[in-house]
Amino acid sequence: MKNTWMVTGALGCIGAWAIRLIGERGDEVVGFDIGENRRRVADLLEPDDLEKVRWVRGDITSATDLREAIEGAGANRLVHLAGLQVPFCAANPVQGAEVNVVGTLRVFEAVRDLGLDRVAYASSAAVFGPQGDGPPPDETTPTNPATVYGAYKVANESCAGVFARDHGVSSAGLRPLTVFGVGRDQGLTSGPTRAMKAAVVGRGFEVPFQGRTDFLLARDCAAAFLAAAEGGPKGARVYNLHGSSAEVREILDLVEAEVSGAQGTLTCGGDPLPLPEELDGAAFRRDYPEVKFAPLEAGITETVHAFQALRDESRLSLHDLVADG
Ligand SMILES: NC(=O)c1ccc[n+]([C@@H]2O[C@H](COP(=O)([O-])OP(=O)(O)OC[C@H]3O[C@@H](n4cnc5c(N)ncnc54)[C@H](O)[C@@H]3O)[C@@H](O)[C@H]2O)c1
């Protein structure tokens, strides 16, 4: 049976990949987003496949927009990715709370009121601050966010627990760290992807942070959300998503090795991220063993080749190639 998926934040990076993967399965998909620019989805889908996607323009903070969209589409699968990233929340904490916290409460209310099976929603590794010399945090590690963005994600996870207990809403909150790949053009950890794009067009680039972080390919991240929206334990669960932990410098070396002429053009500087260097992802692997994450080198090669193909078709947008964008 064909499922009908509702993806909030569908015009964003992970959302665009979710739209592509759902289309590849042959399911129906409806993208819900406040924005109108379909550039990221257009970069990932063939024109014929793009035409099959239905769109609803709506605000996740509205009491009715999402509910009406789900009812109108007859959607039976829900992935919630709409949100504002770290820099936007730091610049405007009240708006950040409205979108990231109130918006997620609207999602839980819709799941409750419409009787959906479950929802997979975007939490974040930002529920944790830096861990010092301690082991990679797992899901039992106490949260200690270093940003208001991380604090909103902690609030969402707590609300998910209350909705499970009081209303039987099942949810999986996934915690990625540094997502990379085509479409990753904004946010605190977008630097490594922008460096890949810069290399492909022969420009230098400085990633505005250094040190070790946990890299996950956007396609694999989206696949994790789809699996968690389709099945898994009842109740409110949260899962760390562990890809590959590496130094930013190692990533840049791999990119420079992949792109001829890029040697010595990519740098990193500034403070390390206010985040763990690595996550323990054993719980997700245990509950969703069918989801496989690409090795780091393969993910970088895939991303560089995709940027080169877009460049060769004169479709590569360079709007994000500023030092601290
Ligand atoms: N990218 C990462 O590395 C990363 C890591 C951890 C968690 N996350 C979380 O995953 C989710 C998706 O991340 P992304 O990288 O795709 O983000 P993104 O910024 O690329 O996309 C977010 C999308 O949400 C939409 N949106 C914003 N406000 C909205 C509103 N009021 N109503 C409806 N839509 C709205 C935007 O228009 C945008 O298309 C976010 O919640 C983010 O916090 C991302």
The ligand as an SDF file (V2000), in Angstrom:
LIG
                    3D

 44 48  0  0  0  0  0  0  0  0999 V2000
   21.4600   20.4040    9.6140 N   0  0  0  0  0  0  0  0  0  0  0  0
   21.9700   19.9210   10.7490 C   0  0  0  0  0  0  0  0  0  0  0  0
   23.1940   19.6840   10.8800 O   0  0  0  0  0  0  0  0  0  0  0  0
   21.0610   19.6370   11.9070 C   0  0  0  0  0  0  0  0  0  0  0  0
   21.6130   19.0670   13.0640 C   0  0  0  0  0  0  0  0  0  0  0  0
   20.7830   18.8120   14.1350 C   0  0  0  0  0  0  0  0  0  0  0  0
   19.4340   19.1010   14.0540 C   0  0  0  0  0  0  0  0  0  0  0  0
   18.9260   19.6560   12.9380 N   0  0  0  0  0  0  0  0  0  0  0  0
   17.4850   19.9800   12.8790 C   0  0  0  0  0  0  0  0  0  0  0  0
   16.8920   19.3360   11.7710 O   0  0  0  0  0  0  0  0  0  0  0  0
   15.8470   20.1550   11.2510 C   0  0  0  0  0  0  0  0  0  0  0  0
   16.0620   20.3720    9.7580 C   0  0  0  0  0  0  0  0  0  0  0  0
   17.3670   20.9100    9.5630 O   0  0  0  0  0  0  0  0  0  0  0  0
   17.8150   21.4760    8.1450 P   0  0  0  0  0  0  0  0  0  0  0  0
   19.2950   21.4770    8.1310 O   0  0  0  0  0  0  0  0  0  0  0  0
   17.0760   20.7980    7.0710 O   0  0  0  0  0  0  0  0  0  0  0  0
   17.3160   22.9930    8.3170 O   0  0  0  0  0  0  0  0  0  0  0  0
   17.0350   24.1110    7.2130 P   0  0  0  0  0  0  0  0  0  0  0  0
   17.2990   25.4120    7.8890 O   0  0  0  0  0  0  0  0  0  0  0  0
   17.7510   23.8040    5.9490 O   0  0  0  0  0  0  0  0  0  0  0  0
   15.4800   23.9620    6.9150 O   0  0  0  0  0  0  0  0  0  0  0  0
   14.4820   24.2890    7.8380 C   0  0  0  0  0  0  0  0  0  0  0  0
   13.1870   24.5250    7.0730 C   0  0  0  0  0  0  0  0  0  0  0  0
   12.1700   24.8820    8.0290 O   0  0  0  0  0  0  0  0  0  0  0  0
   11.3500   25.8720    7.4190 C   0  0  0  0  0  0  0  0  0  0  0  0
   10.6660   26.6820    8.4280 N   0  0  0  0  0  0  0  0  0  0  0  0
   11.2190   27.6070    9.2470 C   0  0  0  0  0  0  0  0  0  0  0  0
   10.2560   28.1890    9.9820 N   0  0  0  0  0  0  0  0  0  0  0  0
    9.0780   27.6130    9.6400 C   0  0  0  0  0  0  0  0  0  0  0  0
    7.7320   27.7910   10.0530 C   0  0  0  0  0  0  0  0  0  0  0  0
    7.3950   28.7200   10.9690 N   0  0  0  0  0  0  0  0  0  0  0  0
    6.7760   27.0190    9.4990 N   0  0  0  0  0  0  0  0  0  0  0  0
    7.0960   26.1110    8.5450 C   0  0  0  0  0  0  0  0  0  0  0  0
    8.3520   25.8980    8.1000 N   0  0  0  0  0  0  0  0  0  0  0  0
    9.3320   26.6400    8.6530 C   0  0  0  0  0  0  0  0  0  0  0  0
   12.3330   26.7180    6.6060 C   0  0  0  0  0  0  0  0  0  0  0  0
   11.6650   27.4810    5.6080 O   0  0  0  0  0  0  0  0  0  0  0  0
   13.2750   25.6750    6.0530 C   0  0  0  0  0  0  0  0  0  0  0  0
   12.8770   25.2390    4.7630 O   0  0  0  0  0  0  0  0  0  0  0  0
   15.8190   21.4230   12.0730 C   0  0  0  0  0  0  0  0  0  0  0  0
   14.8520   21.3090   13.0930 O   0  0  0  0  0  0  0  0  0  0  0  0
   17.2080   21.4580   12.6890 C   0  0  0  0  0  0  0  0  0  0  0  0
   17.1880   22.1630   13.9020 O   0  0  0  0  0  0  0  0  0  0  0  0
   19.6970   19.9250   11.8480 C   0  0  0  0  0  0  0  0  0  0  0  0
  1  2  1  0
  2  3  2  0
  2  4  1  0
  4  5  1  0
  4 44  2  0
  5  6  2  0
  6  7  1  0
  7  8  2  0
  8  9  1  0
  8 44  1  0
  9 10  1  0
  9 42  1  0
 10 11  1  0
 11 12  1  0
 11 40  1  0
 12 13  1  0
 13 14  1  0
 14 15  2  0
 14 16  1  0
 14 17  1  0
 17 18  1  0
 18 19  2  0
 18 20  1  0
 18 21  1  0
 21 22  1  0
 22 23  1  0
 23 24  1  0
 23 38  1  0
 24 25  1  0
 25 26  1  0
 25 36  1  0
 26 27  1  0
 26 35  1  0
 27 28  2  0
 28 29  1  0
 29 30  1  0
 29 35  2  0
 30 31  1  0
 30 32  2  0
 32 33  1  0
 33 34  2  0
 34 35  1  0
 36 37  1  0
 36 38  1  0
 38 39  1  0
 40 41  1  0
 40 42  1  0
 42 43  1  0
M  CHG  2   8   1  16  -1
M  END
$$$$
